[in-house]
Amino acid sequence: QVQVVESGGGLAQAGGSLTLSCAASGNWFSISKMGWYRQAPGKQRELVATITSGRTTNYADSVKGRFTISRDNAKNTVYLQMNSLKPDDTAVYYCRLTNSMYDVWGQGTQVTVSS
């Protein structure tokens, strides 16, 4: 059974930084595409960033230049470094692991950015 668990959310001021982490269980991490998504109150869940097993990255236009996704296969962990945070970044952030066998979501971690 594969699980992913997010951590690192919290409260930040506008212009500040936070780093989210997502740890995956099992032996599938290195071959999996990992992604960060977010859902703000009253809005649909949206893609923030993804990173493939080959480390190709993709970002939503709204976070390009501010957020960086990275992965450490030795630690089965994917990170989201968030800089220059804005109040509009306030949301629950979810980690997702996908491969040919699994499509697994985490429980989410709250990020709140105050103005």
Phi and psi in degrees as GROMACS dihedral restraints (atoms count N, CA, C in turn):
[ dihedral_restraints ]
;  ai    aj    ak    al  type     phi  dphi    fc
    3     4     5     6     1   -97.6    20    10
    4     5     6     7     1   134.0    20    10
    6     7     8     9     1  -133.0    20    10
    7     8     9    10     1   152.4    20    10
    9    10    11    12     1  -128.9    20    10
   10    11    12    13     1   140.3    20    10
   12    13    14    15     1  -131.2    20    10
   13    14    15    16     1   122.2    20    10
   15    16    17    18     1   -88.9    20    10
   16    17    18    19     1   154.3    20    10
   18    19    20    21     1  -154.1    20    10
   19    20    21    22     1   165.4    20    10
   21    22    23    24     1   102.8    20    10
   22    23    24    25     1    -2.8    20    10
   24    25    26    27     1   -70.9    20    10
   25    26    27    28     1   173.0    20    10
   27    28    29    30     1   159.4    20    10
   28    29    30    31     1  -158.0    20    10
   30    31    32    33     1  -105.2    20    10
   31    32    33    34     1   133.5    20    10
   33    34    35    36     1  -137.6    20    10
   34    35    36    37     1   155.5    20    10
   36    37    38    39     1   -87.9    20    10
   37    38    39    40     1   154.7    20    10
   39    40    41    42     1   -55.8    20    10
   40    41    42    43     1   135.0    20    10
   42    43    44    45     1    90.7    20    10
   43    44    45    46     1    -9.6    20    10
   45    46    47    48     1   -86.8    20    10
   46    47    48    49     1  -170.7    20    10
   48    49    50    51     1  -134.2    20    10
   49    50    51    52     1   151.1    20    10
   51    52    53    54     1  -144.4    20    10
   52    53    54    55     1   152.6    20    10
   54    55    56    57     1  -123.1    20    10
   55    56    57    58     1   123.5    20    10
   57    58    59    60     1   -96.4    20    10
   58    59    60    61     1   147.3    20    10
   60    61    62    63     1  -126.1    20    10
   61    62    63    64     1   150.5    20    10
   63    64    65    66     1  -139.1    20    10
   64    65    66    67     1   115.1    20    10
   66    67    68    69     1  -102.1    20    10
   67    68    69    70     1   133.2    20    10
   69    70    71    72     1  -110.2    20    10
   70    71    72    73     1   143.1    20    10
   72    73    74    75     1   -93.0    20    10
   73    74    75    76     1   166.5    20    10
   75    76    77    78     1    86.0    20    10
   76    77    78    79     1  -173.4    20    10
   78    79    80    81     1  -109.5    20    10
   79    80    81    82     1    16.3    20    10
   81    82    83    84     1   -99.8    20    10
   82    83    84    85     1    -3.8    20    10
   84    85    86    87     1   -58.7    20    10
   85    86    87    88     1   -49.1    20    10
   87    88    89    90     1   -64.0    20    10
   88    89    90    91     1   -23.9    20    10
   90    91    92    93     1  -100.5    20    10
   91    92    93    94     1     5.7    20    10
   93    94    95    96     1   -99.9    20    10
   94    95    96    97     1   147.7    20    10
   96    97    98    99     1   -81.6    20    10
   97    98    99   100     1   133.3    20    10
   99   100   101   102     1  -116.1    20    10
  100   101   102   103     1   144.0    20    10
  102   103   104   105     1  -143.8    20    10
  103   104   105   106     1   154.4    20    10
  105   106   107   108     1  -113.7    20    10
  106   107   108   109     1   133.7    20    10
  108   109   110   111     1  -129.6    20    10
  109   110   111   112     1   163.5    20    10
  111   112   113   114     1  -144.4    20    10
  112   113   114   115     1   154.3    20    10
  114   115   116   117     1  -138.1    20    10
  115   116   117   118     1   116.7    20    10
  117   118   119   120     1   -89.8    20    10
  118   119   120   121     1   158.1    20    10
  120   121   122   123     1   -55.8    20    10
  121   122   123   124     1   129.5    20    10
  123   124   125   126     1    77.3    20    10
  124   125   126   127     1     4.5    20    10
  126   127   128   129     1  -120.8    20    10
  127   128   129   130     1   162.6    20    10
  129   130   131   132     1   -77.6    20    10
  130   131   132   133     1   156.4    20    10
  132   133   134   135     1   -66.7    20    10
  133   134   135   136     1   137.2    20    10
  135   136   137   138     1  -131.8    20    10
  136   137   138   139     1   153.5    20    10
  138   139   140   141     1   -71.8    20    10
  139   140   141   142     1   137.3    20    10
  141   142   143   144     1  -105.4    20    10
  142   143   144   145     1   -54.0    20    10
  144   145   146   147     1  -162.0    20    10
  145   146   147   148     1   150.5    20    10
  147   148   149   150     1  -134.1    20    10
  148   149   150   151     1   157.6    20    10
  150   151   152   153     1  -142.0    20    10
  151   152   153   154     1   129.3    20    10
  153   154   155   156     1   -84.4    20    10
  154   155   156   157     1   175.7    20    10
  156   157   158   159     1   -63.3    20    10
  157   158   159   160     1   -26.5    20    10
  159   160   161   162     1   -89.1    20    10
  160   161   162   163     1     8.1    20    10
  162   163   164   165     1    71.2    20    10
  163   164   165   166     1    21.2    20    10
  165   166   167   168     1   -75.9    20    10
  166   167   168   169     1   132.4    20    10
  168   169   170   171     1  -112.2    20    10
  169   170   171   172     1   156.1    20    10
  171   172   173   174     1  -144.7    20    10
  172   173   174   175     1   139.1    20    10
  174   175   176   177     1  -130.9    20    10
  175   176   177   178     1   148.3    20    10
  177   178   179   180     1   -67.0    20    10
  178   179   180   181     1   146.0    20    10
  180   181   182   183     1   -56.6    20    10
  181   182   183   184     1   -33.1    20    10
  183   184   185   186     1   -68.9    20    10
  184   185   186   187     1   -16.6    20    10
  186   187   188   189     1  -117.9    20    10
  187   188   189   190     1    -5.2    20    10
  189   190   191   192     1   -57.0    20    10
  190   191   192   193     1   133.7    20    10
  192   193   194   195     1    85.4    20    10
  193   194   195   196     1   -10.9    20    10
  195   196   197   198     1  -115.7    20    10
  196   197   198   199     1   -36.4    20    10
  198   199   200   201     1  -108.5    20    10
  199   200   201   202     1   148.0    20    10
  201   202   203   204     1  -133.9    20    10
  202   203   204   205     1   125.3    20    10
  204   205   206   207     1   -99.2    20    10
  205   206   207   208     1   140.6    20    10
  207   208   209   210     1  -148.9    20    10
  208   209   210   211     1   166.4    20    10
  210   211   212   213     1  -140.3    20    10
  211   212   213   214     1   149.8    20    10
  213   214   215   216     1  -125.4    20    10
  214   215   216   217     1   100.1    20    10
  216   217   218   219     1   -66.8    20    10
  217   218   219   220     1   -27.9    20    10
  219   220   221   222     1   -66.7    20    10
  220   221   222   223     1   -26.5    20    10
  222   223   224   225     1  -107.4    20    10
  223   224   225   226     1     4.6    20    10
  225   226   227   228     1    51.6    20    10
  226   227   228   229     1    41.8    20    10
  228   229   230   231     1  -133.9    20    10
  229   230   231   232     1   139.1    20    10
  231   232   233   234     1  -116.2    20    10
  232   233   234   235     1   145.4    20    10
  234   235   236   237     1  -121.4    20    10
  235   236   237   238     1   155.3    20    10
  237   238   239   240     1  -132.8    20    10
  238   239   240   241     1   106.1    20    10
  240   241   242   243     1   -86.6    20    10
  241   242   243   244     1   121.1    20    10
  243   244   245   246     1  -116.7    20    10
  244   245   246   247     1   116.1    20    10
  246   247   248   249     1  -115.8    20    10
  247   248   249   250     1   165.5    20    10
  249   250   251   252     1    48.8    20    10
  250   251   252   253     1    48.3    20    10
  252   253   254   255     1   -63.0    20    10
  253   254   255   256     1   147.2    20    10
  255   256   257   258     1  -122.5    20    10
  256   257   258   259     1   156.2    20    10
  258   259   260   261     1   -55.6    20    10
  259   260   261   262     1   -32.0    20    10
  261   262   263   264     1   -66.4    20    10
  262   263   264   265     1   -12.4    20    10
  264   265   266   267     1   -81.3    20    10
  265   266   267   268     1    -5.7    20    10
  267   268   269   270     1   -62.2    20    10
  268   269   270   271     1   123.6    20    10
  270   271   272   273     1  -177.9    20    10
  271   272   273   274     1   170.5    20    10
  273   274   275   276     1   -88.0    20    10
  274   275   276   277     1   127.6    20    10
  276   277   278   279     1  -102.6    20    10
  277   278   279   280     1   130.1    20    10
  279   280   281   282     1  -116.7    20    10
  280   281   282   283     1   143.1    20    10
  282   283   284   285     1  -100.1    20    10
  283   284   285   286     1   144.5    20    10
  285   286   287   288     1  -135.6    20    10
  286   287   288   289     1   135.5    20    10
  288   289   290   291     1  -116.0    20    10
  289   290   291   292     1   128.5    20    10
  291   292   293   294     1  -134.5    20    10
  292   293   294   295     1   139.6    20    10
  294   295   296   297     1  -155.4    20    10
  295   296   297   298     1  -168.3    20    10
  297   298   299   300     1   -67.7    20    10
  298   299   300   301     1   -17.7    20    10
  300   301   302   303     1  -108.4    20    10
  301   302   303   304     1   -27.3    20    10
  303   304   305   306     1  -133.9    20    10
  304   305   306   307     1   150.8    20    10
  306   307   308   309     1  -140.4    20    10
  307   308   309   310     1    98.7    20    10
  309   310   311   312     1  -122.0    20    10
  310   311   312   313     1   134.1    20    10
  312   313   314   315     1  -111.6    20    10
  313   314   315   316     1   148.1    20    10
  315   316   317   318     1   -85.5    20    10
  316   317   318   319     1   179.2    20    10
  318   319   320   321     1   -82.4    20    10
  319   320   321   322     1   -16.6    20    10
  321   322   323   324     1    97.8    20    10
  322   323   324   325     1   154.4    20    10
  324   325   326   327     1  -136.1    20    10
  325   326   327   328     1   135.3    20    10
  327   328   329   330     1   -80.5    20    10
  328   329   330   331     1   132.9    20    10
  330   331   332   333     1  -120.8    20    10
  331   332   333   334     1   123.8    20    10
  333   334   335   336     1  -123.7    20    10
  334   335   336   337     1   125.2    20    10
  336   337   338   339     1  -114.4    20    10
  337   338   339   340     1   120.0    20    10
  339   340   341   342     1   -94.8    20    10
  340   341   342   343     1   147.7    20    10
